[in-house]
Amino acid sequence: MLSPQEEKITTARISLLLKKPFFGNMATRLVLKEDADIETAATDGKNLWYAPKFIDRLDIKQVEFLLAHEVLHVAFEHMLRRGDREPQAWNVACDYAINQILIDEGVGKAPTGDDAPLFNRAYKGLASEEIYGELEDWQKKQETLDVHVDLDKGEGTIKDKQGNKKKIKIGAGMTKQEQDALRDEIKNSLLQSAKAAQSAGGHSAGQLPAGLERLITDISAPKLDWRSLLRNTIKSQIKNNYSWMRPSRKMYSTNAVLPGLDVENSLDIAVSIDTSGSISDRMLKDFLSEINGIADEFDAYKIKVWCFDTEVHAPEEFETWDGKDITHYQPAGYGGTDIAVNWKWMQENEVKPELLVCFTDGETWDRWGDSDYCDTLWVIHSGDTIKPPFGQTVYYS
């Protein structure tokens, strides 16, 4: 038998299915879990936790708004995109981004009083990352409609009766592999829910907000294999407009003194690896193996590799004749993120490659690098929602 709160949530779900089928379909995929400790509601992308007292003080239309609010957190993968941003400020930015959409689209009815959602017309059309960069200090401390879940730890932050913040357990947490799987599940849910919405009767029922339409289009568009894209982009970026002398690649281990050759088909790139994000050993090996395979297609190569977080770590150079295997490179770092250190370090060390290839999650930056210093190729492994302001981009998948 359903509790009164479950009945109210179920009624709101059915109402969304009829009036806003995309939101209704996405909402029905979330498993309901009662939890009085969270005080409001929360989602980890799979489950929807709710506090009975919170649901009691909302009417049906306000519960519709709440469900759609949680759905948009899932659709935009907010729980997966925080990186090392300050959690409360990130939560505020995410709520500003999605509440704007819900109010403009007339989804349910926004709660009022102490439960009123954050809303500011100045942030219309902005992504959470952009809003985060614009928040004033006082805004970063505002309360959000729901509790946001830290997927790594399986916890959230609430205020106790004295107004002090405290951590509470929400779910079991997820490994990086489980989070990668969640991304795939969310994409599948989005496509199925969008298809259901488009099949629904009535023009307004089948329409999606502009931000969601773009998201669905990006997900459903045919994707080229990231390896082919990386290979083609590197080859197209290398100008082959200079020569340098080197011994024959096949003869470097013989110690023979050979005439130098003018090498036009040569590769001179730098590779920087962001070790602050969610890169796994498998992803790093895949990426370096592909770089190694690309290098083998050139008559000669010089590749400088380093890691970065808030500093540059473990720079190492690999050349045609040194016999070193780039796939054995050992990463270092694992702190915060400051993308600008790459360009600062290159300038200080007089490193100016034809092309900088940056392997990153792309999610933790309030500023990007120096677009004028050298050509840049971003290889982004956190999903295809990040759009760098310069250079070319390949999405690892």
C-alpha atoms as a printed R data frame, in Angstrom:
    type eleno elety resid chain resno      x      y       z
1   ATOM     1    CA   MET     A     1  0.000  0.000   0.000
2   ATOM     2    CA   LEU     A     2  1.323  3.425  -0.943
3   ATOM     3    CA   SER     A     3  1.983  6.038   1.700
4   ATOM     4    CA   PRO     A     4  0.177  9.408   1.346
5   ATOM     5    CA   GLN     A     5  3.435 10.927   0.076
6   ATOM     6    CA   GLU     A     6  3.944  8.171  -2.511
7   ATOM     7    CA   GLU     A     7  0.373  8.661  -3.692
8   ATOM     8    CA   LYS     A     8  0.989 12.388  -4.137
9   ATOM     9    CA   ILE     A     9  4.235 11.787  -6.032
10  ATOM    10    CA   THR     A    10  2.562  9.130  -8.210
11  ATOM    11    CA   THR     A    11 -0.294 11.516  -9.023
12  ATOM    12    CA   ALA     A    12  2.217 14.210  -9.957
13  ATOM    13    CA   ARG     A    13  4.105 11.750 -12.177
14  ATOM    14    CA   ILE     A    14  0.904 10.804 -14.019
15  ATOM    15    CA   SER     A    15  0.051 14.467 -14.474
16  ATOM    16    CA   LEU     A    16  3.502 15.115 -15.974
17  ATOM    17    CA   LEU     A    17  3.141 12.103 -18.282
18  ATOM    18    CA   LEU     A    18 -0.047 13.613 -19.654
19  ATOM    19    CA   LYS     A    19  1.006 17.269 -19.834
20  ATOM    20    CA   LYS     A    20  4.815 17.151 -20.093
21  ATOM    21    CA   PRO     A    21  5.635 13.587 -21.209
22  ATOM    22    CA   PHE     A    22  9.398 14.089 -21.380
23  ATOM    23    CA   PHE     A    23  9.528 15.075 -17.709
24  ATOM    24    CA   GLY     A    24  6.985 12.399 -16.799
25  ATOM    25    CA   ASN     A    25  8.950  9.612 -18.500
26  ATOM    26    CA   MET     A    26 12.222 10.688 -16.926
27  ATOM    27    CA   ALA     A    27 10.572 10.988 -13.501
28  ATOM    28    CA   THR     A    28  9.137  7.456 -13.633
29  ATOM    29    CA   ARG     A    29 12.658  6.086 -14.115
30  ATOM    30    CA   LEU     A    30 13.742  7.363 -10.705
31  ATOM    31    CA   VAL     A    31 13.247  4.887  -7.854
32  ATOM    32    CA   LEU     A    32 11.359  6.488  -4.941
33  ATOM    33    CA   LYS     A    33 13.022  6.226  -1.534
34  ATOM    34    CA   GLU     A    34 11.690  7.796   1.648
35  ATOM    35    CA   ASP     A    35 14.309  9.443   3.866
36  ATOM    36    CA   ALA     A    36 13.268 11.855   6.618
37  ATOM    37    CA   ASP     A    37 16.887 12.907   7.267
38  ATOM    38    CA   ILE     A    38 17.342 14.765   3.982
39  ATOM    39    CA   GLU     A    39 14.557 17.277   4.866
40  ATOM    40    CA   THR     A    40 13.671 17.990   1.204
41  ATOM    41    CA   ALA     A    41 14.584 15.777  -1.797
42  ATOM    42    CA   ALA     A    42 17.658 14.496  -3.629
43  ATOM    43    CA   THR     A    43 18.700 12.403  -6.629
44  ATOM    44    CA   ASP     A    44 21.834 10.549  -7.653
45  ATOM    45    CA   GLY     A    45 20.569  9.977 -11.202
46  ATOM    46    CA   LYS     A    46 18.976  6.639 -10.343
47  ATOM    47    CA   ASN     A    47 17.015  7.229  -7.144
48  ATOM    48    CA   LEU     A    48 14.767  9.982  -5.820
49  ATOM    49    CA   TRP     A    49 14.924 10.435  -2.073
50  ATOM    50    CA   TYR     A    50 12.228 12.519  -0.415
51  ATOM    51    CA   ALA     A    51 11.380 13.661   3.090
52  ATOM    52    CA   PRO     A    52  7.687 12.975   3.925
53  ATOM    53    CA   LYS     A    53  7.233 16.316   5.700
54  ATOM    54    CA   PHE     A    54  8.551 18.153   2.630
55  ATOM    55    CA   ILE     A    55  6.102 16.407   0.289
56  ATOM    56    CA   ASP     A    56  3.264 17.053   2.779
57  ATOM    57    CA   ARG     A    57  3.666 20.810   2.546
58  ATOM    58    CA   LEU     A    58  3.608 20.848  -1.280
59  ATOM    59    CA   ASP     A    59  0.500 20.624  -3.423
60  ATOM    60    CA   ILE     A    60  0.337 18.396  -6.531
61  ATOM    61    CA   LYS     A    61  1.515 21.082  -8.953
62  ATOM    62    CA   GLN     A    62  4.436 21.942  -6.678
63  ATOM    63    CA   VAL     A    63  5.403 18.255  -6.561
64  ATOM    64    CA   GLU     A    64  5.313 18.294 -10.376
65  ATOM    65    CA   PHE     A    65  7.791 21.180 -10.277
66  ATOM    66    CA   LEU     A    66  9.968 19.288  -7.791
67  ATOM    67    CA   LEU     A    67 10.000 16.131  -9.935
68  ATOM    68    CA   ALA     A    68 10.876 18.106 -13.066
69  ATOM    69    CA   HIS     A    69 13.589 19.897 -11.079
70  ATOM    70    CA   GLU     A    70 15.178 16.544 -10.179
71  ATOM    71    CA   VAL     A    71 14.770 15.341 -13.776
72  ATOM    72    CA   LEU     A    72 16.767 18.293 -15.100
73  ATOM    73    CA   HIS     A    73 19.553 17.674 -12.597
74  ATOM    74    CA   VAL     A    74 19.757 14.187 -14.081
75  ATOM    75    CA   ALA     A    75 19.365 15.269 -17.720
76  ATOM    76    CA   PHE     A    76 22.203 17.795 -17.437
77  ATOM    77    CA   GLU     A    77 24.327 15.380 -15.350
78  ATOM    78    CA   HIS     A    78 24.891 17.999 -12.657
79  ATOM    79    CA   MET     A    79 25.952 15.381 -10.126
80  ATOM    80    CA   LEU     A    80 28.652 14.225 -12.568
81  ATOM    81    CA   ARG     A    81 29.932 17.623 -13.703
82  ATOM    82    CA   ARG     A    82 30.944 19.375 -10.477
83  ATOM    83    CA   GLY     A    83 34.621 18.426 -10.625
84  ATOM    84    CA   ASP     A    84 36.492 20.240  -7.855
85  ATOM    85    CA   ARG     A    85 34.220 23.284  -7.764
86  ATOM    86    CA   GLU     A    86 32.970 24.406  -4.356
87  ATOM    87    CA   PRO     A    87 29.940 22.139  -3.769
88  ATOM    88    CA   GLN     A    88 27.438 24.649  -2.375
89  ATOM    89    CA   ALA     A    89 28.200 27.284  -5.030
90  ATOM    90    CA   TRP     A    90 27.910 24.623  -7.750
91  ATOM    91    CA   ASN     A    91 24.549 23.522  -6.373
92  ATOM    92    CA   VAL     A    92 23.310 27.106  -6.408
93  ATOM    93    CA   ALA     A    93 24.475 27.589 -10.017
94  ATOM    94    CA   CYS     A    94 22.747 24.369 -11.127
95  ATOM    95    CA   ASP     A    95 19.465 25.380  -9.475
96  ATOM    96    CA   TYR     A    96 19.534 28.813 -11.117
97  ATOM    97    CA   ALA     A    97 20.070 27.131 -14.508
98  ATOM    98    CA   ILE     A    98 17.215 24.637 -14.307
99  ATOM    99    CA   ASN     A    99 14.613 26.681 -12.420
100 ATOM   100    CA   GLN     A   100 14.754 29.243 -15.224
101 ATOM   101    CA   ILE     A   101 13.799 26.516 -17.711
102 ATOM   102    CA   LEU     A   102 10.969 25.111 -15.577
103 ATOM   103    CA   ILE     A   103  9.378 28.484 -14.864
104 ATOM   104    CA   ASP     A   104  9.625 29.573 -18.516
105 ATOM   105    CA   GLU     A   105  8.101 26.272 -19.650
106 ATOM   106    CA   GLY     A   106  5.306 26.393 -17.081
107 ATOM   107    CA   VAL     A   107  6.100 22.985 -15.610
108 ATOM   108    CA   GLY     A   108  4.009 22.554 -12.476
109 ATOM   109    CA   LYS     A   109  4.075 25.403  -9.985
110 ATOM   110    CA   ALA     A   110  7.124 26.664  -8.121
111 ATOM   111    CA   PRO     A   111  6.962 26.198  -4.337
112 ATOM   112    CA   THR     A   112  6.649 29.351  -2.263
113 ATOM   113    CA   GLY     A   113  7.874 30.743   1.041
114 ATOM   114    CA   ASP     A   114 10.924 29.040   2.529
115 ATOM   115    CA   ASP     A   115 10.760 26.400  -0.222
116 ATOM   116    CA   ALA     A   116 10.810 28.911  -3.106
117 ATOM   117    CA   PRO     A   117 13.397 27.933  -5.764
118 ATOM   118    CA   LEU     A   118 16.308 30.159  -6.780
119 ATOM   119    CA   PHE     A   119 15.450 32.242  -9.831
120 ATOM   120    CA   ASN     A   120 17.165 35.119 -11.636
121 ATOM   121    CA   ARG     A   121 16.328 36.306 -15.161
122 ATOM   122    CA   ALA     A   122 19.913 37.494 -15.588
123 ATOM   123    CA   TYR     A   123 21.003 33.851 -15.911
124 ATOM   124    CA   LYS     A   124 18.589 32.901 -18.685
125 ATOM   125    CA   GLY     A   125 20.244 30.700 -21.299
126 ATOM   126    CA   LEU     A   126 23.455 30.268 -19.304
127 ATOM   127    CA   ALA     A   127 24.977 26.896 -18.440
128 ATOM   128    CA   SER     A   128 25.708 26.039 -14.824
129 ATOM   129    CA   GLU     A   129 29.440 26.538 -15.407
130 ATOM   130    CA   GLU     A   130 28.828 30.080 -16.659
131 ATOM   131    CA   ILE     A   131 26.519 30.941 -13.758
132 ATOM   132    CA   TYR     A   132 29.042 29.529 -11.291
133 ATOM   133    CA   GLY     A   133 31.638 31.988 -12.560
134 ATOM   134    CA   GLU     A   134 29.263 34.936 -12.116
135 ATOM   135    CA   LEU     A   135 27.956 34.229  -8.606
136 ATOM   136    CA   GLU     A   136 28.577 36.818  -5.904
137 ATOM   137    CA   ASP     A   137 29.888 35.568  -2.558
138 ATOM   138    CA   TRP     A   138 26.500 36.039  -0.879
139 ATOM   139    CA   GLN     A   139 24.765 34.029  -3.611
140 ATOM   140    CA   LYS     A   140 27.047 31.050  -3.092
141 ATOM   141    CA   LYS     A   141 25.598 30.577   0.404
142 ATOM   142    CA   GLN     A   142 21.933 30.467  -0.661
143 ATOM   143    CA   GLU     A   143 19.785 27.448   0.065
144 ATOM   144    CA   THR     A   144 18.714 25.239  -2.851
145 ATOM   145    CA   LEU     A   145 15.352 23.540  -3.383
146 ATOM   146    CA   ASP     A   146 16.861 20.102  -2.825
147 ATOM   147    CA   VAL     A   147 19.938 18.383  -1.436
148 ATOM   148    CA   HIS     A   148 22.690 17.712  -3.964
149 ATOM   149    CA   VAL     A   149 24.465 14.370  -3.775
150 ATOM   150    CA   ASP     A   150 28.236 13.880  -3.801
151 ATOM   151    CA   LEU     A   151 28.442 10.707  -5.897
152 ATOM   152    CA   ASP     A   152 31.986  9.858  -4.824
153 ATOM   153    CA   LYS     A   153 31.074  9.787  -1.136
154 ATOM   154    CA   GLY     A   154 27.336  9.109  -1.213
155 ATOM   155    CA   GLU     A   155 26.513 12.086   0.983
156 ATOM   156    CA   GLY     A   156 24.862 15.492   0.985
157 ATOM   157    CA   THR     A   157 24.811 18.593   3.163
158 ATOM   158    CA   ILE     A   158 21.821 19.899   5.145
159 ATOM   159    CA   LYS     A   159 21.292 22.348   7.989
160 ATOM   160    CA   ASP     A   160 20.422 21.093  11.468
161 ATOM   161    CA   LYS     A   161 17.884 22.762  13.784
162 ATOM   162    CA   GLN     A   162 20.528 25.230  14.939
163 ATOM   163    CA   GLY     A   163 21.257 26.263  11.370
164 ATOM   164    CA   ASN     A   164 24.628 24.511  11.240
165 ATOM   165    CA   LYS     A   165 25.611 22.519   8.172
166 ATOM   166    CA   LYS     A   166 26.073 18.785   8.554
167 ATOM   167    CA   LYS     A   167 26.812 15.876   6.256
168 ATOM   168    CA   ILE     A   168 24.275 13.089   5.871
169 ATOM   169    CA   LYS     A   169 24.501  9.757   4.115
170 ATOM   170    CA   ILE     A   170 22.599  9.518   0.820
171 ATOM   171    CA   GLY     A   171 23.008  6.279  -1.091
172 ATOM   172    CA   ALA     A   172 26.153  4.177  -1.228
173 ATOM   173    CA   GLY     A   173 28.377  6.367  -3.409
174 ATOM   174    CA   MET     A   174 29.662  5.355  -6.822
175 ATOM   175    CA   THR     A   175 33.026  4.357  -8.238
176 ATOM   176    CA   LYS     A   176 34.341  6.137 -11.338
177 ATOM   177    CA   GLN     A   177 33.327  3.110 -13.403
178 ATOM   178    CA   GLU     A   178 29.801  3.243 -11.980
179 ATOM   179    CA   GLN     A   179 29.622  6.951 -12.759
180 ATOM   180    CA   ASP     A   180 30.680  6.259 -16.355
181 ATOM   181    CA   ALA     A   181 27.901  3.657 -16.570
182 ATOM   182    CA   LEU     A   182 25.445  6.188 -15.125
183 ATOM   183    CA   ARG     A   183 26.298  8.624 -17.919
184 ATOM   184    CA   ASP     A   184 25.359  5.985 -20.469
185 ATOM   185    CA   GLU     A   185 22.118  5.180 -18.621
186 ATOM   186    CA   ILE     A   186 21.164  8.853 -18.521
187 ATOM   187    CA   LYS     A   187 21.790  9.255 -22.256
188 ATOM   188    CA   ASN     A   188 19.601  6.244 -23.018
189 ATOM   189    CA   SER     A   189 16.845  7.549 -20.736
190 ATOM   190    CA   LEU     A   190 16.992 10.967 -22.393
191 ATOM   191    CA   LEU     A   191 16.634  9.512 -25.880
192 ATOM   192    CA   GLN     A   192 13.744  7.238 -24.890
193 ATOM   193    CA   SER     A   193 11.949 10.009 -23.000
194 ATOM   194    CA   ALA     A   194 12.409 12.465 -25.876
195 ATOM   195    CA   LYS     A   195 10.983  9.878 -28.288
196 ATOM   196    CA   ALA     A   196  7.985  9.384 -26.002
197 ATOM   197    CA   ALA     A   197  7.452 13.146 -25.843
198 ATOM   198    CA   GLN     A   198  7.586 13.492 -29.619
199 ATOM   199    CA   SER     A   199  5.038 10.694 -29.987
200 ATOM   200    CA   ALA     A   200  2.653 12.342 -27.530
201 ATOM   201    CA   GLY     A   201 -0.471 13.990 -28.830
202 ATOM   202    CA   GLY     A   202 -0.629 17.782 -28.796
203 ATOM   203    CA   HIS     A   203  1.943 20.289 -29.966
204 ATOM   204    CA   SER     A   204  2.980 21.694 -26.586
205 ATOM   205    CA   ALA     A   205  3.150 18.264 -24.929
206 ATOM   206    CA   GLY     A   206  5.725 17.022 -27.417
207 ATOM   207    CA   GLN     A   207  7.886 20.128 -27.380
208 ATOM   208    CA   LEU     A   208 11.147 20.234 -25.466
209 ATOM   209    CA   PRO     A   209 12.825 23.323 -24.025
210 ATOM   210    CA   ALA     A   210 15.568 24.655 -26.314
211 ATOM   211    CA   GLY     A   211 18.375 23.553 -23.985
212 ATOM   212    CA   LEU     A   212 17.036 20.010 -23.882
213 ATOM   213    CA   GLU     A   213 16.521 19.909 -27.643
214 ATOM   214    CA   ARG     A   214 20.185 20.763 -28.174
215 ATOM   215    CA   LEU     A   215 21.197 18.121 -25.645
216 ATOM   216    CA   ILE     A   216 19.099 15.422 -27.328
217 ATOM   217    CA   THR     A   217 20.415 16.415 -30.763
218 ATOM   218    CA   ASP     A   218 24.023 16.158 -29.565
219 ATOM   219    CA   ILE     A   219 23.413 12.742 -28.007
220 ATOM   220    CA   SER     A   220 21.558 11.281 -30.983
221 ATOM   221    CA   ALA     A   221 23.922 12.623 -33.658
222 ATOM   222    CA   PRO     A   222 26.177  9.920 -35.153
223 ATOM   223    CA   LYS     A   223 29.566  9.966 -33.448
224 ATOM   224    CA   LEU     A   224 32.818  9.227 -35.223
225 ATOM   225    CA   ASP     A   225 35.240  7.033 -33.332
226 ATOM   226    CA   TRP     A   226 37.337  9.290 -31.094
227 ATOM   227    CA   ARG     A   227 40.520  7.564 -32.247
228 ATOM   228    CA   SER     A   228 39.852  8.416 -35.879
229 ATOM   229    CA   LEU     A   229 38.990 11.985 -34.955
230 ATOM   230    CA   LEU     A   230 42.155 12.364 -32.885
231 ATOM   231    CA   ARG     A   231 44.306 10.903 -35.654
232 ATOM   232    CA   ASN     A   232 42.732 13.016 -38.396
233 ATOM   233    CA   THR     A   233 42.842 16.211 -36.350
234 ATOM   234    CA   ILE     A   234 46.510 15.841 -35.401
235 ATOM   235    CA   LYS     A   235 47.479 15.094 -38.994
236 ATOM   236    CA   SER     A   236 45.524 18.067 -40.296
237 ATOM   237    CA   GLN     A   237 47.013 20.418 -37.699
238 ATOM   238    CA   ILE     A   238 50.658 19.480 -38.316
239 ATOM   239    CA   LYS     A   239 51.941 21.837 -40.966
240 ATOM   240    CA   ASN     A   240 55.010 19.892 -42.139
241 ATOM   241    CA   ASN     A   241 56.607 23.205 -43.056
242 ATOM   242    CA   TYR     A   242 60.036 22.715 -41.521
243 ATOM   243    CA   SER     A   243 62.847 20.181 -41.531
244 ATOM   244    CA   TRP     A   244 65.114 18.827 -38.867
245 ATOM   245    CA   MET     A   245 68.041 16.451 -39.068
246 ATOM   246    CA   ARG     A   246 67.968 13.021 -37.510
247 ATOM   247    CA   PRO     A   247 69.465  9.561 -38.089
248 ATOM   248    CA   SER     A   248 67.362  6.873 -39.757
249 ATOM   249    CA   ARG     A   249 64.607  5.705 -37.462
250 ATOM   250    CA   LYS     A   250 65.407  2.066 -38.137
251 ATOM   251    CA   MET     A   251 69.111  2.550 -37.438
252 ATOM   252    CA   TYR     A   252 69.178  4.577 -34.211
253 ATOM   253    CA   SER     A   253 70.145  1.549 -32.099
254 ATOM   254    CA   THR     A   254 73.170  0.560 -34.212
255 ATOM   255    CA   ASN     A   255 75.351  3.493 -33.082
256 ATOM   256    CA   ALA     A   256 76.240  3.974 -36.751
257 ATOM   257    CA   VAL     A   257 76.944  7.527 -37.899
258 ATOM   258    CA   LEU     A   258 74.561  8.125 -40.784
259 ATOM   259    CA   PRO     A   259 73.977 11.062 -43.059
260 ATOM   260    CA   GLY     A   260 71.204 13.340 -41.818
261 ATOM   261    CA   LEU     A   261 67.926 13.420 -43.672
262 ATOM   262    CA   ASP     A   262 65.620 16.364 -44.253
263 ATOM   263    CA   VAL     A   263 62.452 15.143 -42.607
264 ATOM   264    CA   GLU     A   264 59.323 16.786 -43.894
265 ATOM   265    CA   ASN     A   265 56.919 14.196 -42.489
266 ATOM   266    CA   SER     A   266 57.663 14.925 -38.819
267 ATOM   267    CA   LEU     A   267 55.579 15.302 -35.691
268 ATOM   268    CA   ASP     A   268 56.335 17.839 -32.940
269 ATOM   269    CA   ILE     A   269 53.584 18.036 -30.339
270 ATOM   270    CA   ALA     A   270 53.045 18.421 -26.608
271 ATOM   271    CA   VAL     A   271 50.590 16.340 -24.604
272 ATOM   272    CA   SER     A   272 49.218 17.578 -21.280
273 ATOM   273    CA   ILE     A   273 47.132 15.304 -19.070
274 ATOM   274    CA   ASP     A   274 44.684 16.662 -16.501
275 ATOM   275    CA   THR     A   275 45.122 14.458 -13.433
276 ATOM   276    CA   SER     A   276 42.627 16.377 -11.303
277 ATOM   277    CA   GLY     A   277 39.558 14.808 -12.895
278 ATOM   278    CA   SER     A   278 38.048 11.391 -13.350
279 ATOM   279    CA   ILE     A   279 40.628  9.875 -15.675
280 ATOM   280    CA   SER     A   280 41.038  6.137 -15.164
281 ATOM   281    CA   ASP     A   281 44.128  4.014 -15.809
282 ATOM   282    CA   ARG     A   282 42.339  2.410 -18.760
283 ATOM   283    CA   MET     A   283 41.457  5.768 -20.316
284 ATOM   284    CA   LEU     A   284 45.009  7.040 -19.930
285 ATOM   285    CA   LYS     A   285 46.443  3.885 -21.484
286 ATOM   286    CA   ASP     A   286 43.963  4.109 -24.397
287 ATOM   287    CA   PHE     A   287 44.865  7.731 -24.993
288 ATOM   288    CA   LEU     A   288 48.658  7.265 -24.827
289 ATOM   289    CA   SER     A   289 48.469  4.145 -26.990
290 ATOM   290    CA   GLU     A   290 46.651  6.146 -29.636
291 ATOM   291    CA   ILE     A   291 49.234  8.958 -29.457
292 ATOM   292    CA   ASN     A   292 51.966  6.327 -29.817
293 ATOM   293    CA   GLY     A   293 50.237  4.776 -32.830
294 ATOM   294    CA   ILE     A   294 49.867  8.173 -34.489
295 ATOM   295    CA   ALA     A   295 53.545  8.967 -33.877
296 ATOM   296    CA   ASP     A   296 54.542  5.718 -35.596
297 ATOM   297    CA   GLU     A   297 52.973  6.972 -38.812
298 ATOM   298    CA   PHE     A   298 55.506  9.809 -39.016
299 ATOM   299    CA   ASP     A   299 59.119  9.486 -40.165
300 ATOM   300    CA   ALA     A   300 60.231 11.307 -37.044
301 ATOM   301    CA   TYR     A   301 58.541 12.598 -33.913
302 ATOM   302    CA   LYS     A   302 59.205 14.604 -30.791
303 ATOM   303    CA   ILE     A   303 56.505 14.457 -28.133
304 ATOM   304    CA   LYS     A   304 56.723 16.204 -24.776
305 ATOM   305    CA   VAL     A   305 54.303 14.833 -22.171
306 ATOM   306    CA   TRP     A   306 53.371 16.229 -18.766
307 ATOM   307    CA   CYS     A   307 50.556 16.128 -16.206
308 ATOM   308    CA   PHE     A   308 48.896 19.084 -14.563
309 ATOM   309    CA   ASP     A   309 46.560 19.973 -11.729
310 ATOM   310    CA   THR     A   310 47.403 23.364 -10.208
311 ATOM   311    CA   GLU     A   311 51.014 22.792 -11.305
312 ATOM   312    CA   VAL     A   312 52.813 20.941 -14.079
313 ATOM   313    CA   HIS     A   313 54.202 17.543 -13.038
314 ATOM   314    CA   ALA     A   314 56.505 14.891 -14.495
315 ATOM   315    CA   PRO     A   315 57.461 16.431 -17.867
316 ATOM   316    CA   GLU     A   316 59.110 13.860 -20.121
317 ATOM   317    CA   GLU     A   317 60.194 13.912 -23.753
318 ATOM   318    CA   PHE     A   318 59.861 11.052 -26.229
319 ATOM   319    CA   GLU     A   319 61.723 11.070 -29.548
320 ATOM   320    CA   THR     A   320 62.024  8.743 -32.503
321 ATOM   321    CA   TRP     A   321 65.482  7.447 -31.613
322 ATOM   322    CA   ASP     A   322 65.404  7.275 -27.807
323 ATOM   323    CA   GLY     A   323 63.782  3.824 -27.579
324 ATOM   324    CA   LYS     A   324 61.335  4.915 -24.850
325 ATOM   325    CA   ASP     A   325 57.712  3.756 -24.882
326 ATOM   326    CA   ILE     A   326 55.233  6.592 -24.349
327 ATOM   327    CA   THR     A   327 52.602  4.132 -23.097
328 ATOM   328    CA   HIS     A   328 54.779  3.529 -20.013
329 ATOM   329    CA   TYR     A   329 54.575  7.188 -18.962
330 ATOM   330    CA   GLN     A   330 53.751  7.532 -15.244
331 ATOM   331    CA   PRO     A   331 51.234 10.285 -14.383
332 ATOM   332    CA   ALA     A   332 51.482 12.478 -11.287
333 ATOM   333    CA   GLY     A   333 49.561 15.248  -9.569
334 ATOM   334    CA   TYR     A   334 45.913 14.621  -8.620
335 ATOM   335    CA   GLY     A   335 45.253 17.997  -6.973
336 ATOM   336    CA   GLY     A   336 42.931 20.833  -8.030
337 ATOM   337    CA   THR     A   337 42.802 22.341 -11.504
338 ATOM   338    CA   ASP     A   338 44.300 25.428 -13.112
339 ATOM   339    CA   ILE     A   339 44.411 25.065 -16.882
340 ATOM   340    CA   ALA     A   340 46.512 28.210 -17.253
341 ATOM   341    CA   VAL     A   341 49.563 26.499 -15.732
342 ATOM   342    CA   ASN     A   342 50.099 24.679 -19.045
343 ATOM   343    CA   TRP     A   343 50.774 27.896 -20.949
344 ATOM   344    CA   LYS     A   344 52.687 29.462 -18.066
345 ATOM   345    CA   TRP     A   345 54.966 26.409 -17.882
346 ATOM   346    CA   MET     A   346 55.483 26.289 -21.667
347 ATOM   347    CA   GLN     A   347 56.448 29.958 -21.773
348 ATOM   348    CA   GLU     A   348 58.799 29.683 -18.800
349 ATOM   349    CA   ASN     A   349 60.497 26.611 -20.289
350 ATOM   350    CA   GLU     A   350 60.487 27.845 -23.893
351 ATOM   351    CA   VAL     A   351 58.342 24.950 -25.047
352 ATOM   352    CA   LYS     A   352 56.364 25.892 -28.156
353 ATOM   353    CA   PRO     A   353 55.007 22.842 -29.978
354 ATOM   354    CA   GLU     A   354 53.165 22.877 -33.267
355 ATOM   355    CA   LEU     A   355 50.207 21.478 -31.383
356 ATOM   356    CA   LEU     A   356 49.215 21.063 -27.728
357 ATOM   357    CA   VAL     A   357 46.959 18.045 -27.135
358 ATOM   358    CA   CYS     A   358 45.181 18.410 -23.779
359 ATOM   359    CA   PHE     A   359 43.475 15.317 -22.324
360 ATOM   360    CA   THR     A   360 41.003 16.538 -19.711
361 ATOM   361    CA   ASP     A   361 37.509 16.454 -18.253
362 ATOM   362    CA   GLY     A   362 37.201 20.164 -19.084
363 ATOM   363    CA   GLU     A   363 34.836 20.712 -16.194
364 ATOM   364    CA   THR     A   364 36.628 22.656 -13.520
365 ATOM   365    CA   TRP     A   365 37.834 25.799 -15.204
366 ATOM   366    CA   ASP     A   366 36.828 29.391 -14.588
367 ATOM   367    CA   ARG     A   367 39.338 30.378 -17.277
368 ATOM   368    CA   TRP     A   368 40.880 28.734 -20.299
369 ATOM   369    CA   GLY     A   369 44.389 28.985 -21.710
370 ATOM   370    CA   ASP     A   370 46.217 31.241 -24.157
371 ATOM   371    CA   SER     A   371 44.573 30.791 -27.556
372 ATOM   372    CA   ASP     A   372 47.385 32.636 -29.362
373 ATOM   373    CA   TYR     A   373 50.392 30.702 -28.054
374 ATOM   374    CA   CYS     A   374 50.034 27.508 -30.103
375 ATOM   375    CA   ASP     A   375 47.365 25.411 -31.790
376 ATOM   376    CA   THR     A   376 45.329 23.407 -29.278
377 ATOM   377    CA   LEU     A   377 43.428 20.139 -29.527
378 ATOM   378    CA   TRP     A   378 41.178 19.278 -26.576
379 ATOM   379    CA   VAL     A   379 40.430 15.614 -25.920
380 ATOM   380    CA   ILE     A   380 37.565 15.735 -23.412
381 ATOM   381    CA   HIS     A   381 36.608 12.570 -21.593
382 ATOM   382    CA   SER     A   382 33.715 13.719 -19.372
383 ATOM   383    CA   GLY     A   383 31.059 13.950 -22.101
384 ATOM   384    CA   ASP     A   384 30.236 16.211 -25.008
385 ATOM   385    CA   THR     A   385 28.561 19.090 -23.154
386 ATOM   386    CA   ILE     A   386 31.804 21.050 -22.663
387 ATOM   387    CA   LYS     A   387 32.574 23.444 -25.528
388 ATOM   388    CA   PRO     A   388 36.060 25.018 -25.294
389 ATOM   389    CA   PRO     A   389 36.215 28.621 -26.558
390 ATOM   390    CA   PHE     A   390 39.151 27.948 -28.911
391 ATOM   391    CA   GLY     A   391 41.027 25.145 -30.609
392 ATOM   392    CA   GLN     A   392 39.559 21.910 -31.936
393 ATOM   393    CA   THR     A   393 37.805 19.318 -29.780
394 ATOM   394    CA   VAL     A   394 37.574 15.527 -29.783
395 ATOM   395    CA   TYR     A   395 35.291 13.756 -27.302
396 ATOM   396    CA   TYR     A   396 36.691 10.556 -25.820
397 ATOM   397    CA   SER     A   397 34.025  7.869 -25.544
